[in-house]
Amino acid sequence: MVRLQRLRRTLRGAGGVRLYDIPGVIYPPEMLEEPSKTPPGQDKLQMQAPPWGVSTQEAAQMLGLSLSGTRSLLQRKRVRYMAVGTQLQNARLYWHREEVARLCTRAMPRVHSRPEHTYSAAEVCQVLQIGRSSLYRYVRRYKLKEIRVKLLTQGHLRRKYFYLQSEIRQLAARIRAAKSHMVEASHLMRETEKN
């Protein structure tokens, strides 16, 4: 007998999520019922906007995104909300203000040009004479700070990472000092082996 937990749900037609018809499998009635039109946790619509909520339009202005981008981001991050209105189709969603503000602090700033006194990742690799994996290892170990921005180039927003030139110079000096120390140590080892 096929286990129901292992069967995958799939889209079939425009009617929503349905299950494939598999011969020999009997589905329980609750699996075959149409999904509820009510959002999760929203048994009935409210008539007044909550004092803790911001509308989708206000959230879009706070985040600097389009309305559809804001809705998809807030749903993806599972921000709490409340539907307000008389009908579900025309209901306005109000999102939890503090959770939206928390997302705003994490959001990358949008810039039209590269930040001043910074290197790109390729330039850092060239200055330090290291590979990308070493660069990312320095960032993970908090030896370098990454400046993350959304750079507007040719009408498209792209995520870009930049690094402060002063930090790169300090790290390059430390790497040079460590290399010279290793060379001196190897010379001393050779001299002691000869004697």
N, C-alpha and C positions, 0 to 999 in steps of 0.2 A: 504494500500500500504506500502511496506517495505521501510524504509528510507535507502538511499545508504550510508550515513555516518556511520551507525551502522553495516554494513556488513564488516566482517573481511577478509583481504587478506590472502591467504595461499599458500604454495608451492604445486605445482602439477606437477610431472614429472620433467625432467631435463631441461626443456625449460626456467625456471626462475619463476618469480612471476606471478601467474595467479589467476583468481577468480573462486570460485566454481560456477558451473551451478545451479542456484536456479530457479525452475519453477515460472513463474509469475513476474520475475524481469527483467527489461530491463536496461542494462548498457549503459551509454553514450559512444560514440566511443573512446573518449580520455582515458577512463579507460581500454578499451580492447586492445589498441595499445601496441606493444612490448616496453619495457623500452629502453631508449636511451643507446647506448653503450658508449657514451661520458661521462666522469666524470662530476659531477655538476660544472658549472661555466667554463668548458673547451670546448668552441665551436670548436676550432681548435688547433692543436698541434703546439707548438713552435719549432723552429729549433736550438736555442742556449740556453744553460743553463743560468738561471737568476743569476745576481751577488749576490743576497740575499739568494740563495738556497744552500742546501747541499743534496747530493745524499742519497739514502736509505742506502747504504753501510757506508758512513761517519756518518750518524745518528745512525746506529747500533753500530759503534765503540764508539761514544760519550755516548750512553745510556748503553752500555755493554750488548746488547741483540742480539738475532739472527735476520736475515733479516725478517723472517715472523713475529716474535714477535714485531720487530720495526714497520713494516707496520701496524699491527693491533693496536698497541698502538697509533701511530700517527693519524690513521684514527678515533680511538675511542675518542681521545682528540681533534679532528677536527682541526688539524694543517693545515694551508694553504699550498698548493703545486702547482706545475706546471708540466705538462707532456711535455717532450721534445723528439722529434723523428719524423720519417716519417710515421710510422704506429702505431696505438693504441696498438696492441698486443706487440710490441717491444719497446714501449716508456719507457723512464726512468723518474721516479718521482723525482723532486727536492723540498725539504721541506723548509719552512721558517726557517732560521738559528736561529733567536732570540727565536722563539717559541720552537724549539728543545732544545736550551740551557736552557730555563726556565724549561723545563721538567727534564733536567739533574740535576738541583739544587734540585728538589723535590724528585728525585729518591732515594731509600734506598740503602745505601752502601752494597756491598757483603762482607761477612767475613767468614773465615773458623773456627774461634773459638769465644767463647763468649768474649765481651769486658771486659777489666780489671776493677776491683773495681765496679762491678755491681751485682745486684740481679735479678733473674727472677721474674715473677709475682707471682708464688707460694711461693717463698722465702719471698717476700715482705708481702704477706698475713700472713705468719707464724710469721714474726718478729713483724708486727704491730697488729697481732691478729684481722684482719678484713677480710671481704669477698671480692670477686672479684668486686662486684658492688661498694663497698666503694672505692676500689683502682681506678676504672675507674672514679669515681666521683672526687677524688683528682686530677686526671690528667686533667679532663675537667675544673676544677676550678683553674688550673695552680698552684697547690700546689706541684705537682710533675712533673718532666720532664721525658718524655718517650724517650728512645733511640731505634729507629726503624732500624732494619737491616734485610738483607736476609742472613740467616745462611745456609751454605752448610753442610747438614747432610746426609750421606749415599747416595751421588750422587744426592740429591734433594735439591732445594732451598726452604726454609721455612721462612715465615715472623715471626720474633721473636721480642719481646719488652723487654727491660731491663731498670733497674732503678739504679741510682747512689747510692752507699752505704752511702755516706756522707749525701745526702738528706734524705734517709730513717732514718738514725740515728737522724737527727734533727727533723724530723716529729714525730718519736717515742717519743723523749723527750717532744715535745709539747703536744702530746696526753696524756702522763703520767702526765704532769703538769696540764692539764685540768681536768683529772679524779680526781687527788688529790684535786684540788680546788673544784670540785663538792662534793666530800666526806666531806670536811670541811664545805661547805655551808649547807649540809644536817644535819650535827651534830649541827651546830649553830641553825638551824630551830627547831630541836627537843628540844634543851635546852630552847629556847624561848617559845616553846609551853608548856613545863613543868612548867616554872615559870609563 
